[in-house]
């Protein structure tokens, strides 16, 4: 299975692929927040590394959040566009599951949502068994009696491919790939007077 995956939920853009069993990847530098202008050239670069054409991709994947509100939309829209244009399936990868990839037992993963808030998820067994996923304060996050793994950037492309492949092999395709937001955007909060 040839798979191409995108993570644009953090400050660092990651585009990676597994083609004919080989892994290829392109990551942006630190604090490069031009995902919308870089994403298609990065896809082209990864395909060029592989010596492949976009039509050879069997499955597209995108990290759908939580994370940067704008970044999520850029990655989701790009993966969705490729999948629709080529008539290929698409899978969603949860950013919090990606943070916990490879961990076993009961654990929490967390992504800094700024202002003493975190996007967090609790897992039982491994990163494919979500108990809950929500926005929490740091105090609430630390009140749980399980280990917490925090997101580091950029994500590990090999882990992203592995989770995307897992979802594809299970047939967990998305008919309408959509962003995952665990709280309102700053603009929505301001509009609502929060």
TARA-V915171 format. One record per pair of residues at least 24 apart in sequence whose ideal C-beta (glycine too) atoms are under 10 Angstrom apart, sorted by sequence separation. I is the first residue (numbers start at 1). J is the second residue. If there is no record, write none. Layout:
i j
I J
I J
This chain:
i j
11 35
13 37
15 39
24 48
25 49
59 83
60 84
95 119
96 120
97 121
99 123
102 126
103 127
108 132
109 133
111 135
113 137
117 141
118 142
120 144
122 146
8 33
10 35
13 38
15 40
24 49
57 82
96 121
101 126
102 127
106 131
116 141
9 35
13 39
15 41
16 42
17 43
23 49
24 50
57 83
60 86
95 121
96 122
97 123
100 126
101 127
110 136
112 138
122 148
123 149
8 35
15 42
19 46
22 49
23 50
24 51
64 91
65 92
68 95
94 121
96 123
100 127
101 128
7 35
8 36
14 42
15 43
19 47
22 50
24 52
54 82
58 86
60 88
61 89
62 90
64 92
65 93
66 94
67 95
99 127
100 128
108 136
110 138
120 148
6 35
13 42
15 44
17 46
22 51
57 86
59 88
60 89
61 90
62 91
63 92
64 93
65 94
66 95
67 96
97 126
98 127
8 38
15 45
16 46
17 47
19 49
20 50
22 52
55 85
56 86
58 88
59 89
60 90
61 91
62 92
63 93
64 94
65 95
66 96
97 127
100 130
118 148
120 150
8 39
15 46
19 50
20 51
54 85
55 86
57 88
58 89
59 90
60 91
61 92
62 93
63 94
64 95
65 96
96 127
97 128
110 141
14 46
15 47
17 49
18 50
19 51
20 52
39 71
54 86
55 87
59 91
61 93
63 95
97 129
110 142
118 150
119 151
127 159
6 39
17 50
19 52
35 68
55 88
63 96
94 127
97 130
108 141
118 151
8 42
36 70
54 88
63 97
94 128
96 130
108 142
17 52
33 68
35 70
36 71
39 74
43 78
63 98
128 163
6 42
20 56
35 71
38 74
39 75
42 78
43 79
94 130
97 133
108 144
127 163
6 43
19 56
33 70
35 72
36 73
37 74
96 133
107 144
19 57
33 71
35 73
36 74
39 77
40 78
95 133
106 144
108 146
109 147
110 148
112 150
128 166
4 43
17 56
18 57
19 58
35 74
36 75
39 78
43 82
94 133
106 145
107 146
108 147
109 148
110 149
111 150
112 151
127 166
128 167
6 46
17 57
34 74
35 75
39 79
106 146
107 147
108 148
109 149
110 150
111 151
5 46
18 59
36 77
40 81
105 146
106 147
107 148
108 149
109 150
110 151
4 46
36 78
40 82
105 147
107 149
108 150
109 151
111 153
128 170
4 47
17 60
35 78
68 111
17 61
67 111
103 147
128 172
16 61
66 111
4 50
65 111
67 113
103 149
135 181
136 182
66 113
102 149
133 180
135 182
2 50
4 52
101 149
134 182
135 183
14 63
99 148
100 149
133 182
134 183
135 184
2 52
4 54
99 149
99 150
100 151
4 56
66 118
67 119
99 151
4 57
9 62
10 63
66 119
96 149
98 151
99 152
2 56
3 57
4 58
5 59
6 60
7 61
8 62
9 63
65 119
66 120
101 155
102 156
2 57
3 58
4 59
5 60
6 61
7 62
8 63
9 64
66 121
96 151
101 156
1 57
2 58
3 59
4 60
5 61
6 62
7 63
9 65
11 67
95 151
99 155
1 58
2 59
3 60
4 61
5 62
6 63
7 64
9 66
10 67
11 68
98 155
99 156
101 158
102 159
1 59
3 61
4 62
5 63
9 67
10 68
13 71
98 156
101 159
8 67
9 68
12 71
100 159
101 160
7 67
8 68
9 69
11 71
15 75
95 155
99 159
102 162
9 70
10 71
13 74
14 75
98 159
101 162
119 180
121 182
8 70
9 71
13 75
93 155
97 159
98 160
101 163
119 181
120 182
8 71
9 72
15 78
100 163
119 182
7 71
8 72
15 79
98 162
118 182
119 183
7 72
8 73
9 74
95 160
98 163
101 166
117 182
8 74
9 75
93 159
97 163
98 164
117 183
8 75
9 76
66 133
93 160
6 74
7 75
8 76
66 134
93 161
6 75
8 77
66 135
93 162
94 163
97 166
113 182
5 75
6 76
8 78
93 163
97 167
113 183
6 77
8 79
92 163
93 164
111 182
115 186
6 78
91 163
92 164
114 186
6 79
91 164
93 166
94 167
5 79
90 164
91 165
93 167
4 79
91 166
92 167
6 82
91 167
90 167
91 168
4 82
89 167
90 168
91 169
4 83
89 168
91 170
91 171
92 172
91 172
92 173
89 171
91 173
92 174
89 172
90 173
91 174
4 88
9 93
67 151
89 173
90 174
96 180
3 88
10 95
79 164
88 173
89 174
90 175
92 177
95 180
2 88
5 91
7 93
9 95
67 153
89 175
90 176
91 177
92 178
94 180
96 182
6 93
90 177
92 179
3 91
5 93
7 95
67 155
92 180
9 98
83 173
7 98
83 174
63 155
5 98
84 177
80 174
83 177
79 174
80 176
81 177
63 160
80 177
62 160
76 174
79 177
80 178
61 160
61 161
63 163
77 177
10 111
63 164
76 177
9 111
10 112
61 163
62 164
75 177
76 178
77 179
61 164
76 179
60 164
61 165
75 179
76 180
59 164
73 178
74 179
59 165
61 167
72 178
73 179
61 168
72 179
59 167
60 168
71 179
72 180
59 168
70 179
72 181
9 119
58 168
59 169
64 174
69 179
46 157
62 174
67 179
69 181
61 174
64 177
65 178
66 179
67 180
59 173
60 174
64 178
65 179
66 180
67 181
69 183
62 177
64 179
65 180
66 181
67 182
69 184
70 185
61 177
63 179
64 180
65 181
66 182
69 185
60 177
62 179
63 180
64 181
65 182
66 183
69 186
69 187
69 188
30 153
30 154
29 154
27 153
28 154
27 154
27 155
25 154
27 157
25 156
26 157
25 157
24 157
25 158
23 157
23 158
25 160
25 161
24 161
23 161
14 153
16 155
18 157
14 154
16 156
17 157
18 158
10 151
12 153
13 154
14 155
16 157
9 151
10 152
11 153
12 154
14 156
15 157
16 158
18 160
10 153
11 154
12 155
14 157
16 159
18 161
9 153
10 154
16 160
17 161
18 162
10 155
15 160
16 161
7 153
9 155
14 160
18 164
7 154
17 164
18 165
7 155
16 164
7 156
5 155
7 157
5 157
7 160
6 160
5 160
5 161
3 160
4 161
5 162
3 161
5 163
6 164
3 162
5 164
4 164
5 165
3 164
3 165
1 164
1 165
3 167
3 168
1 168
1 169
9 179
9 180
